[in-house]
Amino acid sequence: MFRTIFRVKWEPFTRLMRAFTIAGKMGALWGMIAALAFLLTGFELYNLLVPWSAIAGSWFVAEGAKHIFDRARPFIYDAGIAPLTKTPSSSSFPSGHSATAAAGAITLSVVYPVFAPAFLISGLLVALSRVYLGVHYPFDVLAGILIGTATSAVILTLA
């Protein structure tokens, strides 16, 4: 599955994937959207704290799991894979980008439902970018999405 996705290359899409992977680092895209929306929609603390809590929580869970699983990234396992972005030095499993993308997209979709399609598509692009650019396996991304989804569910339930 990794090779099938990684083999598909189209320069305009590659630029898009690089942009989404950079924006998605440590949940930056989602945190900035939440902060901007907070400022523009009347300073509702809930609208800021729910996404930020889910993003931070999912990032910590994903980063902690990396130390437990310590899986080699695709380009380390196979020298024939040339990543199309800066290569991370952390473990491959699970994807932190995917965890924060899922958490950000889900919680922001709940807080601002009119923008849910854009948030969900953006989250999917962040997650897909990690495989497309050659730095994660599909199951790393799936695990990250599951972490972000579970973290969002907990935060939304508590909120």
N, C-alpha and C positions, 0 to 999 in steps of 0.2 A: 504494500500500500504506500509506504514511504517513497519508494522509487517511482511509482506511477505519478504521484503528485510532484515530486522533485524534478522529474524529467520535463514536465510541461513548463516551457519558458517563453515569455513574450515581454519584450522590454517595457512597454507602457505598464503592464501588470506588475512587473518586477519593481518598478519605481513606486507604484501604489503599495505593494506589499512592504517595501522598505519603510515607507512613510508610516504605515500602520504599526509596524513592529517598533519603530522608534517612539511613536506617540504612546504606545501601550506599555512602555517600560515602567515597571513598578506601579502600574495603575495611573500614571500621570494624566493620560487623556481623560479618564473617568473622574479623577479628582478635580481637574480643572473645569470640566463641564459642570460638575456639581457645585463648585464654588461660583462660577459665573451665573448659573441658574439661581443660586441662592441670592446673589446680589440683584439680579434682575426681577425676581418674583416676590419681593417683599420680606426678605430676611427671615424666612420660616426655618428655624433651627433644625426641625425634623428633616427638611429637604436637603440639608447639608450633612447632618450626622449619620443618617441611615446609609447613604452611599459610601461615605468615607469609612464608616465602621466596617461595612462589608468588604470594601476594597482592601483595607488594612488587614482585616482578619484573614481573608483568603490569601493574601500575600505571605503572611506569617505562617499559615498552615502549609502552603506550597513550599516555602523555603525550608521549613523544618523537615518536611517529607524528603526533600532532596538529600539531606544528610543521612536519612535512614536508608534510602534506596541506592544512592550513589551510582546511577546508571550512566554509562559513557554516552556522549552525544554521537549522532550519526557520523559526523566528520572525523571523530576520533576512532570510532569502530571501523570505519571504511575510509582509507586514505584517498579513494577515488571520488569522494564527495567533496566538492568545493563550495562551501557556503557562500551565499550572496550578500552577507551582512557581517558585521563585527561578530566574532565568535565569543560566546560566553565561556567562562571557565568553570561555572557551577555544573552540578549534575543535571542530566537531561530530564529525569522523571521526578515529579510532574512539572508541567509547564506553568511557571509563575505568571507569564503574560496571559495565558488562557484563563487562569484562575481569577486574576483581577479583571479581565475582560468580561467574563461571565458575571462576576459580582457587580461590576459597574453597570453593565447593560441591563441586568435584571432589576437592580434596585432603582436605577434612574427611570426605567420603564414603568415601575410601580409609582414612583413619585410624579413623573411627567408622562402619563400614558399616551398623550397625543404624539409624542416623539418616539414611542416604543419601536416602530419599524426601523428607524434610523439607528437607534441604539443597538438593537439586536443585530442588524447587518454589520455595523461597525465592530461589534464584539466578535462576530464570526470572522470578519476579515483579519482582526488582530490574531485570533487563534490560528486561522489558516496560514497566515504569514509565517508562522514559526516552522511549519513543515515545508512550505514552498521555498523558504530561504535556506533550508538545510540544517537547521539547528535543533530540531525536535522530531521525534517519531510521532505518528498519529495517536498512539496510545498515551503519550506524554500529554498531548493536547487534550484528549478526552478526559484524562484524570484531572487536569487543571480545570476544565469546564465543570466537572463534577464537584470539585472542591469549591469553586466559586458559586455554584448553584446551592450547595448545602449551606455554605456560609451565609449567603443571601437569605435563605429560608429561615435560618436561626435569627439573624438580625431583624428581619421583617416581622417575625413572630414576637420577638422581644419588644420591638418598637410599637 
